[in-house]
């Protein structure tokens, strides 16, 4: 069983208590080591497919933007209107297929209108797609990308690890008591803000070695409100908490977050 060492900072407000967390020593290596096995076993599940589509879209965008080191992922591709060529109705029949600049397209003729939709490359096997995805995920993680699709897939892998008992959230011995103490003053609340997804936060605190700590936490924030090193992110949190900046005391062990 893996134990997750939790490094955290806290917001100490007069009205709201907010706990900031980071955990990279175990969670990220676990996701990287298990991504291939996870994709092979969970390939047909809708939430996995959704994450895969997002990762493919990201890879295409990175390629278009000439991002150095981008890893292409074989399989279904997104096709934008400027990639399409005109095909006259005389040349098109229902179900016709063609390749335009390496993209696989299906032409559907209905009531004298041509519709275009992407279809999977027929030469990309499941193994090929998974191999490309694994390489892409490892590259994204090595680049410390904060992409939503990557976080979504990582969260799914971690959930399986928690559910299987492979990993447990390790919090310091004084965390449970501290959470209880912070919330003991009337009107004070505790929130989490992390670069890890809300789902990952709930897994860590909900299945920690100290038990389920979620009842002692009043809410969660992730990079959906913005990056942790951007002032606008904290402004957004203040607004969502309906608090004043001076009512919130922020403490973190990450200098760049200050």
Buried (B, 14 or more C-beta within 10 A) or exposed (E): EBEBBBBBBBBBBBBBBBBBBBBEBBBBEBBBEBBBEBBEEBBEEEEBEBBBBBBBBBBBEBEEEEBEEBBBBBBBBEBEEEBBEEBEEEEBEEEBEEEEEEBBBBBBBEEEEBEBEBEEBEEBEEEBBBBBBBBBBBBBBEBEBBBBBBBBBBBBBBBBBBEEEEBBBBBEEEBBEBBEEBBEEEEBBBBBBBBBBBBBBBBBBBBBEBEEBBEBBBBBBBBEBBEBEEEEBBEBBBEEBEBEEEEBEBBBEBEEBE
